[in-house]
Amino acid sequence: MAVEPDWDMTPYFPEFDGSEYREFRARLVADVANLLGEVRSAAPLSDQTSSAWAALLARLEEITSRSAHLHSYLGCLGAADARDEGIAREVAAAAALGAEISKIFVAVRAVFREAPGDAFERLVGRPELADAAHYLGRVRRRAEWSMSESLETLAADLGVTGISAWGRLYDQVSGKLEFELKPPGEAPRRLPVSMTRTLLEDASREVRTAAFEGSNAAWEGIGDVAAACLNAIAGTRLELYRRRRVGHFLEPAVFDAGISRSTLDTMLEVVRSRWEVPRRYLRRKARILGLERLGFQDLMAPLPIESQARISWEGARERVLSAFEGFYPELRDFAHQAFERRWIDYQPRPGKRPGGFCSTSKLIGESRVFITYSGALGDVATLAHELGHAFHARVLEDARPWASRYPMTLAETASTFAEQLVIDAVLGSPDAGPEDRAAMLDSRMQDGSAFLLNIPMRFLFERAVYEERAAGELTVSRLGELMAEVQRTCYGDGLSWDELDPWFWASKLHFYLTGISFYNFPYTFGYLFSLGIFARAKREGPSFFPIYEKLLRMTGSDSAENLARSHLGVDLGAPDFWNASIDLIESDLLRFEEATGALFD
C-alpha cells in the first residue's frame, strides 16, 4: 500500500490538476503572454513614461509571485514522488512558462540598460515601488551581462529544452534510484537512495559501509547520465557567460550571493587557515570509534553510547518545540502552527527524492518543509533547520515579493539559528546526562566539519569542473579523480585516503541545480554568519530579538555586507568576524574533547 505524503497541499490547490489548478495556470499563461507583449512594445524609460513603467513592473511582480506559487507547489509534489509522470509533465510545462517570464525580464533589462541613470532613480523612487529599489537595482546591474534582446530570448527558449531539461533529467533519475543494502549476516534490501543519509548515521559501521558501498554502486550505474547532465549544465553556463561578456564564471555566483569577491576570498582564506579545527575533531572521533582514521561513511556516525536510540516523530516534535520555547517563544508558536497545520512531509518512502528543503508561497503565506525523517539525531537538527527557513518567510510575510528575495548567503541565517537552539537546549538541560551532552556536541562538531571542510570541498570541485569544462567535456573517471583530489586537500589527515567518496559528484543534488551555480560557499558563509548572530543573541537575550527580526526583514533589501555593518556593526570584508565565529566552533571542540574524554578515555 502506497504511503501518502504527510503534508497538506490543499491550501495551494484543492487537488492536483483539478479545475482550480487548471484555471490558475491558464490565467497565468495568458497574463504572462499579455505582459510580454506590452513590455516589448513599451516606450523607453523616461520621466514621461515612468508612471507606465511603474505599472508594468507592479504587474510583473504580481505575476512572478503567482509563478513562484505554482513552482513551489509542483516542486513539493515532484520531490514527494519523483515517479509520478503527470507531475513531471507539469514541472516541464512550468519550466516553459518560466522561460516566458524570463523573456519579460530580458526586455526589462534591455530598457534598464539604456535608461539614463537619473530617470531610473526617479522610477525606483516612486511610492508604488517602495521597498523594491534594491531588487530593481540588481536587475539593472545584471543587465550589464546581457546579450542582445533577441539572443536573450533565444537563450530563454532553449533553456527549457537545454539546461533546465538536464536538471529535470537528473531529478527524475535520482528520485527513482534505488540501491541494494547488504550488511553482513542480513538479507539484502532494496531502498531508495534518499535513505542513504539516515543509514550513514547508523551505529553499526557494517551498516554504514554497506549503505555507502551500495548507494555508490547505484550512482555508478547512472554515472554516464550524471556526467552528461553536469557537463551540459556547466557547458551551457560557460557558453552563455562568454557571450554575455562575463569576466569569470564566479562573478554571477558572487553577484547572486549578494557579496563582493573580496569578501568571499577573505572568508575562504580564513576557513583554510583554520582547517586544523575540524580535522582535530575527526581524528578524535576516529579514536572514539576505534579507527585509525574515519572513512567518508563515518562522517555522520553516532558516538558509541547508549543514549543513541531512535527518536520518534512525536519525540522530535517535542524536542524542537521545547528548545524553541525556552529561548524564543515566538519561534515556538510558529513551529507549533507548522506541525498542527501539516506543513511537513517527513516519512521515508519509495520515490521520495533525497535531501531536505523549505518552500514558501507568498500567495498563501505558508511554507512546506520536506525531510526524510528516520529518528536519527541529525534528522531532529534538520527539522529545526528547515523550520527556521519557514520562520524567516513568516517574518517577511508582510514584505512585498521583490523585497523578500534574499540571497543564499543570508538564507541560512534563521535556519542555522533554529538548529543551534535545539542543540543548546540539550547542552543546557539539567536532565541531560554526559552521554546526551557528548552526542549533542558531536552533532554540532559534525556541522562545523561539514561547513569548514565539506562545503569548501564542493566549492573547489565545482571550480575545477568549470576550469576544465572550458576546454572540453569531463569523463566519469575524471570527475571522480577531481572529487578525490579536493577531498584529500580539504580533509587532509582527518580521513583515510583509502575510504574517500569519489561518487560524491554524482550524488550531490547541488551540482545539478540549473537556477543557480556554486550552491555551496553561501552555506559556509551563512553558517558562520549565523553563529556570530546566535552568540550575540545568547549574550543579549530577548532584547536582541527585535534587531534579529529586523535584520531578517531586510535580507531582501540590501547586501550582506551592508546588513552586517548597519545592524551588527561588523565588517564582513575583514577576517576578524570569520575568525570569531570559528573560535566558537573551536570552543565546542574543546567541550567535545572534555565530554568524550570523561566517557571514553
Secondary structure, 3 states (H helix, E strand, C coil): CCCCCCCCCCCCCCCCCCHHHHHHHHHHHHHHHHHHHHHHHCCCCCCCCHHHHHHHHHHHHHHHHHHHHHHHHHHHHHHHCCCCHHHHHHHHHHHHHHHHHHHHHHHHHHHHHHCCHHHHHHHHCCHHHCCCHHHHHHHHHHHHHCCCHHHHHHHHHHHHHCHHHHHHHHHHHHHHCEEEECCCCCCCEEEEHHHHHHHCCCCCHHHHHHHHHHHHHHHHHCHHHHHHHHHHHHHHHHHHHHHCCCCCCHHHHHHHHCCCHHHHHHHHHHHHHCCHHHHHHHHHHHHHCCCCCECHHHCCCCCCCCCCCCCCHHHHHHHHHHHHHHHCHHHHHHHHHHHHCCCEECCCCCCCCCCCEEEEECCCCEEEEECCCCCCHHHHHHHHHHHHHHHHHHHCCCCCHHHCCCCHHHHCHHHHHHHHHHHHHHHCCCCCCHHHHHHHHHHHHHHHHHHHHHHHHHHHHHHHHHHHHCCCCCCHHHHHHHHHHHHHHHHHHHECCCCCCCCHHHHCHHHHCCCCCCCCHHHHHHHHHHHHHHHHHHHHHHHHHHHHHHHHHCCCCCCHHHHHHHHHCCCCCCHHHHHHHHHHHHHHHHHHHHHHHHHHC
